[in-house]
Amino acid sequence: MEYENRLQTDGGTETTVDSDPLQDGHRQGASETASELAGEDLVIGYRSGDEPVINGESIRVTPGEVTALVGPNGSGKSTLLKGLADQLAPDSGTVRLDGTDVHNLSTKELARKLGLLSQENVSPDSITVEKLVEHGRYPHRGFFDSLAEADRAAVDRAISLAGISHLRDREVGSLSGGQKQLVWIAMVLAQETGILLLDEPTTFLDLHHQLEVMGIVETLRDESDITVILVLHDINQAARYADHMVALKEGAIHARGSPKEVVTEELLAEVFEIDARVERTEHGPRIEPLRARHDDDETESGGTEVTDRPAESTTRKTGSGGRSDHAEGVSD
């Protein structure tokens, strides 16, 4: 299938970048065996809301590569991710995993193919790291079955990749927030799925643990066929580690493409409402936020007036709800 690179204006000042999803990004040529996830004409919302958060959007995730969903607070990033993971059933539209409607898959069938790390994860403080990671193997065994040799090997691989071998005998309640996040990532890695969804995996972590988490994503990107979709608030992280970026604003996909295509000063002004400078580096675009924008910041020519005032901070907003078949809550 042929694709065309184009800049499409959808009215007003909003622009959408569409490009060949199989060729853009840090790498080219995704494995033919990698899993594919796609959402078609998705309408997704919450019972408490009068209007859907996502209204008629479609997305195809490039197999075997890393796609980052970015956007301001309340833009629908986590809602879209939950819809793709079948945590939130779309009001209309279809989510297909390797061509199969996810609603036609049983809970265990889906969990053998797709792993999700949500923002809300709960476990007993007394459970050990190793025991928690073992819960990631539940889709591959019966309720009363003990761990097989293959299960133990998968747990060992996940613990090693997450870099937490030195913590495996520790109780989860004794760990720091960053260490706990690595343990939860190890648990979802132990599922050994073809698709991995991560909802804001670096939020609230210190820089050390942010780099450790993104190092795991980088390893998966470079050394496996796993398809990774993650929600990130840090645009610099997304630009550095993702092959593809999807920018959302007010529930609509505003731009999609490689980091080089998506991360522009114009898009940062339109989607994130900030003035910023974008520098091209060997690790991808690097953003220097300058200041928050307001309605009166447009110049008469319609351009962006940039000053060196520091950017204002924003508050974090999270979503909730959904299907509970990805082991976010764990009991002994």
C-alpha positions as CSV (number, residue, x, y, z in Angstrom):
1,M,0.0,0.0,0.0
2,E,1.3,3.4,-0.9
3,Y,1.3,6.3,1.5
4,E,1.8,10.0,0.9
5,N,3.5,12.6,3.2
6,R,1.3,15.6,3.5
7,L,0.4,18.5,5.8
8,Q,-3.4,18.5,6.2
9,T,-5.3,21.4,7.6
10,D,-8.7,20.5,9.2
11,G,-10.0,24.0,9.6
12,G,-8.9,26.8,11.9
13,T,-5.3,26.5,13.1
14,E,-5.2,22.8,13.7
15,T,-2.9,20.7,11.5
16,T,-2.5,17.0,11.1
17,V,0.7,15.3,9.9
18,D,0.0,12.0,8.2
19,S,2.9,9.9,6.9
20,D,3.9,6.3,6.1
21,P,3.5,4.5,9.5
22,L,5.8,1.7,8.3
23,Q,8.8,3.8,7.4
24,D,9.0,6.8,9.8
25,G,10.6,6.8,13.2
26,H,14.0,5.7,14.6
27,R,13.9,2.3,12.8
28,Q,12.6,1.0,9.5
29,G,11.2,-2.4,8.6
30,A,9.1,-3.8,11.4
31,S,9.2,-7.6,11.8
32,E,6.5,-9.4,9.8
33,T,5.8,-11.5,12.9
34,A,5.1,-8.6,15.3
35,S,1.6,-8.0,16.5
36,E,-0.6,-5.3,15.2
37,L,-3.2,-3.2,17.1
38,A,-5.7,-0.9,15.4
39,G,-8.7,1.0,16.4
40,E,-11.3,2.0,13.8
41,D,-13.8,4.9,14.2
42,L,-13.6,4.7,18.0
43,V,-16.1,6.5,20.2
44,I,-15.0,6.2,23.9
45,G,-16.3,7.8,27.0
46,Y,-17.3,7.4,30.6
47,R,-20.7,6.8,32.1
48,S,-20.3,10.0,34.2
49,G,-19.8,12.1,31.1
50,D,-22.4,13.5,28.7
51,E,-20.1,13.5,25.8
52,P,-17.5,11.0,24.6
53,V,-13.8,11.7,25.3
54,I,-12.7,10.2,22.0
55,N,-15.2,10.7,19.2
56,G,-14.7,8.8,15.9
57,E,-10.9,8.5,15.8
58,S,-8.9,5.7,14.1
59,I,-5.4,4.6,14.9
60,R,-3.1,1.9,13.6
61,V,-0.1,1.1,15.7
62,T,3.0,0.1,13.7
63,P,3.9,-3.6,14.6
64,G,7.2,-4.1,16.4
65,E,7.9,-0.5,17.2
66,V,7.2,2.1,19.9
67,T,4.3,4.6,19.6
68,A,3.9,7.4,22.1
69,L,0.6,9.1,22.8
70,V,1.2,12.7,23.9
71,G,-1.0,15.7,24.6
72,P,-2.0,18.1,27.4
73,N,-4.0,17.1,30.5
74,G,-7.5,15.9,29.5
75,S,-6.7,15.4,25.9
76,G,-7.8,11.7,25.9
77,K,-4.5,9.9,25.9
78,S,-5.2,7.5,28.7
79,T,-8.8,7.1,27.5
80,L,-7.7,6.0,24.0
81,L,-5.1,3.6,25.6
82,K,-7.8,2.0,27.8
83,G,-10.1,1.7,24.7
84,L,-7.3,-0.1,22.8
85,A,-6.7,-2.4,25.8
86,D,-10.5,-3.2,26.2
87,Q,-10.4,-1.6,29.6
88,L,-13.1,0.8,28.3
89,A,-15.6,-0.7,25.8
90,P,-16.0,1.7,22.9
91,D,-19.6,3.1,22.4
92,S,-18.9,2.4,18.8
93,G,-16.0,1.4,16.6
94,T,-13.8,-1.6,16.6
95,V,-10.4,-2.5,18.1
96,R,-8.6,-5.3,16.2
97,L,-5.6,-7.3,17.4
98,D,-3.9,-9.0,14.5
99,G,-7.1,-8.6,12.6
100,T,-9.4,-10.1,15.3
101,D,-12.0,-8.0,17.1
102,V,-10.8,-7.9,20.8
103,H,-14.5,-8.5,21.9
104,N,-14.2,-11.9,20.4
105,L,-11.3,-12.9,22.6
106,S,-11.8,-14.3,26.1
107,T,-10.1,-12.6,29.1
108,K,-7.2,-15.0,29.1
109,E,-6.9,-15.0,25.3
110,L,-6.5,-11.2,25.3
111,A,-4.1,-11.3,28.3
112,R,-1.9,-13.7,26.5
113,K,-1.6,-11.3,23.6
114,L,-1.8,-7.9,25.2
115,G,-0.2,-6.6,28.5
116,L,-1.3,-3.4,30.2
117,L,0.4,-1.4,32.9
118,S,-2.2,1.1,34.2
119,Q,-1.8,4.1,36.5
120,E,-3.6,2.3,39.3
121,N,-1.8,-0.7,40.7
122,V,-2.4,-2.3,44.1
123,S,-0.8,-5.2,45.9
124,P,-0.4,-6.4,49.5
125,D,2.7,-4.8,51.1
126,S,3.8,-8.2,52.4
127,I,4.0,-9.9,49.0
128,T,7.6,-10.4,47.7
129,V,8.8,-9.0,44.4
130,E,9.2,-12.4,42.9
131,K,5.7,-13.5,43.9
132,L,4.2,-10.3,42.4
133,V,6.0,-10.8,39.1
134,E,4.8,-14.4,39.1
135,H,1.2,-13.0,38.8
136,G,2.1,-12.0,35.3
137,R,2.0,-15.6,34.3
138,Y,-1.7,-16.1,35.2
139,P,-2.9,-16.1,31.5
140,H,-0.7,-19.1,30.8
141,R,-1.8,-21.5,33.5
142,G,-4.9,-22.8,35.2
143,F,-6.3,-21.4,38.4
144,F,-4.9,-24.2,40.6
145,D,-1.8,-24.9,38.5
146,S,1.7,-24.4,39.9
147,L,4.4,-22.6,38.0
148,A,5.9,-24.7,35.2
149,E,9.5,-24.5,34.1
150,A,8.6,-22.1,31.3
151,D,6.8,-19.8,33.7
152,R,9.8,-19.6,36.0
153,A,12.0,-18.9,33.0
154,A,9.7,-16.1,31.9
155,V,9.7,-14.6,35.5
156,D,13.5,-14.7,35.5
157,R,13.7,-13.0,32.2
158,A,11.3,-10.2,33.2
159,I,13.1,-9.6,36.5
160,S,16.5,-9.4,34.7
161,L,15.2,-7.0,32.0
162,A,13.6,-4.8,34.6
163,G,16.9,-4.7,36.5
164,I,15.4,-5.8,39.8
165,S,17.2,-9.1,40.5
166,H,18.6,-7.6,43.7
167,L,15.0,-6.9,44.9
168,R,13.4,-10.2,44.2
169,D,13.2,-11.4,47.8
170,R,12.1,-8.0,49.2
171,E,8.6,-7.2,50.3
172,V,6.9,-4.8,47.9
173,G,5.8,-2.6,50.8
174,S,9.5,-1.8,51.6
175,L,10.3,-0.5,48.2
176,S,10.4,3.1,46.9
177,G,8.0,4.4,44.4
178,G,10.5,4.0,41.5
179,Q,11.4,0.5,42.6
180,K,7.7,-0.5,42.8
181,Q,7.1,0.8,39.2
182,L,10.0,-1.4,37.9
183,V,8.4,-4.4,39.7
184,W,5.0,-3.7,38.1
185,I,6.7,-3.4,34.7
186,A,8.4,-6.8,35.3
187,M,5.1,-8.3,36.1
188,V,3.6,-7.2,32.8
189,L,6.8,-8.3,31.0
190,A,6.3,-11.7,32.5
191,Q,3.1,-12.1,30.5
192,E,5.3,-12.2,27.4
193,T,2.7,-10.6,25.2
194,G,3.2,-9.4,21.6
195,I,1.7,-6.0,22.6
196,L,2.6,-3.9,25.6
197,L,0.6,-0.8,26.7
198,L,2.0,1.5,29.4
199,D,0.0,4.4,30.8
200,E,2.3,7.2,32.0
201,P,5.0,4.8,33.3
202,T,7.4,7.6,34.3
203,T,5.0,10.0,36.0
204,F,6.0,10.9,39.6
205,L,9.3,9.1,39.3
206,D,12.7,10.7,39.9
207,L,15.1,11.1,37.0
208,H,17.0,8.0,37.8
209,H,14.0,5.7,37.7
210,Q,12.5,7.6,34.7
211,L,15.7,6.7,32.8
212,E,15.5,3.1,34.0
213,V,11.9,2.7,32.8
214,M,12.7,4.3,29.4
215,G,15.8,2.1,29.2
216,I,13.5,-0.9,29.3
217,V,11.4,0.6,26.5
218,E,14.5,1.2,24.5
219,T,15.6,-2.4,24.9
220,L,12.2,-3.7,23.9
221,R,12.4,-1.4,20.8
222,D,15.8,-2.4,19.8
223,E,16.0,-6.1,20.8
224,S,12.5,-7.5,20.4
225,D,9.4,-7.7,18.2
226,I,7.1,-6.4,20.9
227,T,4.7,-3.6,19.8
228,V,4.8,-0.9,22.5
229,I,2.2,1.9,23.0
230,L,2.8,4.3,25.9
231,V,1.3,7.5,27.2
232,L,3.9,10.1,28.1
233,H,3.7,13.6,29.5
234,D,7.4,14.3,28.8
235,I,7.6,15.3,25.2
236,N,11.4,15.1,25.2
237,Q,11.2,11.4,26.4
238,A,8.6,10.6,23.6
239,A,10.8,12.3,21.0
240,R,13.9,10.4,22.1
241,Y,12.5,6.9,22.6
242,A,9.5,6.5,20.3
243,D,9.5,5.5,16.7
244,H,6.1,7.2,16.2
245,M,4.1,9.9,18.0
246,V,0.4,10.6,18.1
247,A,-0.6,14.0,19.5
248,L,-4.1,14.5,20.9
249,K,-6.0,17.6,21.8
250,E,-9.5,17.7,23.2
251,G,-10.1,14.0,22.3
252,A,-9.0,14.3,18.6
253,I,-5.9,13.1,17.0
254,H,-4.2,16.3,16.0
255,A,-1.0,15.0,14.5
256,R,0.8,11.6,13.9
257,G,4.1,10.7,12.4
258,S,7.8,10.4,13.3
259,P,9.1,12.6,16.2
260,K,10.8,14.8,13.6
261,E,7.5,15.4,11.9
262,V,5.3,15.8,14.9
263,V,7.5,17.8,17.3
264,T,7.5,21.3,15.8
265,E,7.2,24.8,17.4
266,E,3.9,25.2,15.6
267,L,2.4,22.0,17.0
268,L,3.6,22.8,20.5
269,A,1.9,26.2,20.3
270,E,-1.4,24.7,18.9
271,V,-1.6,21.5,21.0
272,F,0.2,22.3,24.2
273,E,-0.4,26.0,24.2
274,I,3.3,26.8,24.9
275,D,6.0,28.8,23.2
276,A,9.1,26.6,22.8
277,R,12.2,26.2,20.8
278,V,12.9,22.8,19.1
279,E,16.4,21.7,18.5
280,R,17.3,18.8,16.2
281,T,19.7,16.4,17.9
282,E,21.1,12.9,17.2
283,H,18.6,11.6,19.8
284,G,15.6,13.3,18.2
285,P,14.0,16.7,18.7
286,R,14.7,18.4,22.0
287,I,12.2,20.9,23.3
288,E,13.0,24.0,25.4
289,P,9.8,25.3,26.8
290,L,9.8,29.1,27.1
291,R,6.3,30.2,28.4
292,A,2.7,29.3,28.5
293,R,0.6,30.8,25.7
294,H,-2.7,32.7,26.0
295,D,-5.4,33.9,23.6
296,D,-3.8,37.3,23.1
297,D,-0.4,35.8,22.2
298,E,-1.2,35.6,18.4
299,T,0.5,38.3,16.4
300,E,-1.3,40.1,13.7
301,S,0.3,37.9,11.1
302,G,-1.0,34.8,12.8
303,G,2.5,33.7,13.9
304,T,3.9,32.9,17.4
305,E,5.5,35.6,19.5
306,V,8.3,34.0,21.6
307,T,9.8,35.5,24.7
308,D,12.1,34.0,27.3
309,R,9.6,33.9,30.2
310,P,9.7,30.5,31.9
311,A,6.9,28.1,31.1
312,E,4.1,27.8,33.6
313,S,3.5,24.4,35.2
314,T,0.4,22.3,34.7
315,T,-1.5,19.9,37.0
316,R,-1.8,16.2,36.3
317,K,-5.2,14.6,35.5
318,T,-5.9,10.9,35.5
319,G,-8.6,8.7,34.2
320,S,-10.2,5.6,35.8
321,G,-12.4,2.6,35.3
322,G,-12.3,-0.3,32.9
323,R,-11.9,-4.0,32.6
324,S,-9.8,-5.7,35.3
325,D,-8.2,-8.5,33.4
326,H,-4.6,-7.2,33.3
327,A,-3.7,-7.8,37.0
328,E,-3.6,-4.2,38.2
329,G,-4.9,-5.4,41.6
330,V,-3.2,-8.4,43.1
331,S,-4.0,-10.3,46.2
332,D,-2.0,-13.2,47.9
